[in-house]
Amino acid sequence: MTVLVGRVLKISPVENLSNLERVVVACGKASGKLACLTGIGEFKVDDLCEVWLPKTIVPRTARFAFMERWHSVVRWMKFKGYISEALLMPLSIVGEVAIGEDISVETGSVGIEKCKPKQPTGKPNGKRVQQSNRVAVVVYVG
């Protein structure tokens, strides 16, 4: 469950960020309500949208070219004190969908990034060796 259908509940302006607005979206019983930041005018109240949850790997297509900056992985983002809990995109699926429905396969979600906890290692002389705390494991959907 990495991409869900959501319904826009509330839209409010964001102080200090003139080009963004805060959108509260309902994602069904599984994920509840999420607060996200989007561009002004992208959504209206009661619109259906795609909710890409954190750690989801988006497909490398023109639609998601802007995600290359973050290595195509959806993350929680903080903009001047406002947190965006997911990535909202206009609904690209034609047909009937229900709020909270998993549409990972239909949207082309590549998978989920899983993180391995950092394991401390040491040298015989007691000095610590720096080690990367992230190992990406891709779980393919579909």
C-alpha positions in Angstrom: 0.0 0.0 0.0 2.1 2.9 -1.3 -0.3 5.0 -3.4 -3.9 5.6 -2.2 -6.9 7.4 -3.5 -7.7 10.5 -1.4 -10.3 13.2 -1.2 -9.4 16.8 -0.5 -11.2 17.9 2.7 -9.8 21.4 3.4 -7.5 23.9 1.7 -5.9 26.8 3.5 -3.2 29.3 2.7 0.3 29.0 4.1 1.9 32.0 5.8 5.3 33.1 4.5 5.0 30.8 1.4 3.0 32.7 -1.2 3.1 29.9 -3.8 1.9 27.0 -1.6 -1.3 26.0 0.1 -1.9 23.4 2.8 -4.3 20.6 1.8 -5.8 18.1 4.2 -6.8 14.9 2.4 -8.7 11.8 3.7 -7.1 8.5 2.7 -9.6 6.1 4.2 -9.4 4.1 7.4 -5.9 2.7 6.7 -4.0 6.1 6.7 -6.6 8.5 8.0 -6.0 12.2 7.3 -2.8 13.7 6.0 -1.7 17.3 5.6 0.3 18.1 2.5 1.6 21.2 0.8 0.8 21.8 -2.9 0.9 24.6 -5.4 -1.9 27.1 -5.4 -4.9 26.1 -7.4 -3.9 22.5 -8.0 -6.8 21.0 -6.1 -10.3 22.0 -5.0 -12.3 20.7 -2.0 -13.9 17.3 -2.8 -11.4 16.5 -5.6 -10.0 13.0 -5.8 -6.3 12.7 -5.9 -3.4 10.2 -5.7 -1.7 10.2 -2.3 1.9 8.9 -2.6 3.0 7.8 0.9 6.5 8.4 2.3 9.3 6.0 1.1 7.4 5.2 -2.1 9.6 5.1 -5.2 8.0 7.0 -8.0 8.5 5.9 -11.7 11.1 7.8 -13.6 8.8 9.4 -16.1 8.2 13.0 -17.3 5.3 13.3 -14.8 7.7 12.8 -11.9 10.8 14.6 -13.3 10.8 17.0 -10.4 11.3 14.0 -8.0 14.9 13.3 -9.4 16.1 15.9 -6.9 15.1 13.4 -4.1 16.2 10.3 -6.0 12.6 9.5 -6.9 11.7 8.7 -3.3 8.7 10.4 -1.6 9.8 11.9 1.8 8.3 14.0 4.5 9.2 17.6 3.8 9.3 20.6 6.0 8.9 24.1 4.5 9.3 27.0 6.9 7.7 25.1 9.8 4.9 23.4 7.7 5.2 19.6 7.2 4.0 17.9 4.0 3.3 14.2 5.0 2.9 12.8 1.4 3.0 13.7 -2.3 -0.3 14.7 -3.8 -0.9 14.3 -7.5 -4.0 14.7 -9.7 -5.8 11.4 -10.2 -4.5 9.7 -13.4 -6.8 6.7 -13.3 -10.0 6.7 -15.4 -13.0 4.9 -13.9 -14.5 4.5 -10.5 -12.2 4.4 -7.4 -13.0 4.4 -3.7 -11.3 6.6 -1.1 -8.5 4.7 0.5 -8.2 2.2 -2.4 -4.6 1.0 -3.2 -3.7 2.1 -6.7 0.0 1.3 -6.6 0.0 -1.0 -9.6 -2.2 1.3 -11.7 0.0 4.4 -11.1 3.3 2.6 -11.8 4.7 2.8 -8.3 8.1 1.1 -8.4 8.2 -0.1 -4.8 9.1 0.9 -1.3 12.5 2.1 0.1 13.4 0.1 3.2 16.1 1.2 5.5 18.5 -1.0 7.5 19.4 0.4 10.9 22.9 1.6 11.4 25.2 -1.1 12.8 28.2 0.3 14.8 31.5 -1.1 13.9 34.9 -0.5 15.5 38.5 -1.0 14.8 40.8 -2.9 17.2 42.3 0.4 18.4 38.9 1.6 19.5 38.3 4.2 16.8 34.9 4.1 15.2 34.4 3.5 11.5 31.8 5.7 9.8 29.2 3.6 8.0 26.2 4.5 5.9 23.0 4.3 7.8 20.8 3.5 4.8 20.7 0.6 2.5 18.0 0.7 -0.1 16.0 -2.4 -0.7 13.4 -2.2 -3.4 10.2 -4.2 -3.0 8.5 -4.5 -6.3 4.7 -4.1 -6.5 2.7 -6.1 -9.0 
